[in-house]
């Protein structure tokens, strides 16, 4: 049946399992008994070792590991005592952090799913604008200096369009005289912001200008163009999968929220009446 293959159904089943597990491990409304036991197990110790290794590029020795365990126990004691006193209630930082952790659960579910090719192909077909490649163009340029006069510009244009070698025209510079097919950001990295936008409308095969850059004025001839296009799925699979997971993650988060919110009786103020 088609419904069995629906990714959202898979998300919901895994999500429910995770939330049930968390509810069993740490019930939200459980009361803290005076003789409650704090257990630091092998998993906790392994996590402490890993964190230390990541920070210091070496494993902790026994003294350091014991200090880490003592700190973990101290933190747990203080957190539980703070809950007894109700210090977690009304604290916006804690509330935001807890809500964020709930969202992280949903994100983890979405990130763990590997969509099938037909799912990605359908998403790519429905959202082509997200994956279109940038238009590219190749060109030649002649640098005219900071502020050439109009006569110099016209003389240079006439000479170039008559077929003279471009190396015989203009002012020497360290800027590239030619660029192969490149996206706008690459062109702007070489000539300054906005240069690619200024040369994009030029008619190919004809010297045109002057075109301003971050260095001065240029005459430019477009030699080749490549319009924006949609790459094949194989070329952008990971990008498509990432966008698909983000979209489905948002949908899953909303479905999960509505399911949880449905368990509560929610009363809200009438903002219209309050404004009167």
C-alpha positions, 0 to 999 in steps of 0.5 A: 500500500502507498501509505506504508511508504509515506515518509511523514508516516515513518516520521510520526511513528519514530517520533511517537516512539521517541517521545514515549521513551523520554516520557518513561525515562524522565516523566514530566510531572514526577515528584522527587522523593528525598531518597531518590537515587542518582546513578552515573552509568557507563554511558555517562562516563563514556560521554564525559570521556568523549567530551574531554577528548574532544576538548583536550585531544587526549583522554582524561586520567583517573583524577580528571575523570573522577572530577568530571563525575563529581561535577556531573553529580553536583549538577544533577543534585542542584538541578533536582533541588532547583526543581523542588523549589520551582526555580525552573518555573517562569524562567524564560531561558529554561523554557526556551531551552526545553522547547528547543530540545523538543524541536531538536527531537523532531529535527533528529528524526528528519535528519535520520531518514534517507528519502528514496530517489522518486521522492527527491525527484518529485521534490526537485520537480516541484521546487526547481527555483531552489536549485537552478544554477547561476548563469555564467559567462566568459569574457575578455576585458581591456583596462582603461585606467581610473578615469579615461576621457571619452575620446580615449574610450571611443578610440579604444572601442573602434580599434578593438572592434576593427580586430586589433589585438587587445594587448595593444589597447588600454593600460597594463594591470594585474587583472585577468584579461580573460575569464572562462565561463564563471558565475557572477560571484566569481567575476565579482571576486576578481573585479569587485561587487556589481561588475558581473551585473554590469556586463551580463546584459552586454551583447556577445561578440562585441566590445562594449563599455566603459564598464566600471569596476572596483579598479577603474573602467573597462571595455568588455567583450562577452565570448560565451554565455550559459543560461541558468539551468536545472542540474540533474538530480545526481549532481545535486542529490545531497542539496535536494535531500537537505532541503527536502528534510528541512521541509518535511521536518517543518511539517512533522514539527507542526503535526507533532505540535498539534498532536501535543497541543490537542491534549491541553485545554488552552484558553487565550485572551480576546485581544480585540476586547483588551484593545477597547 
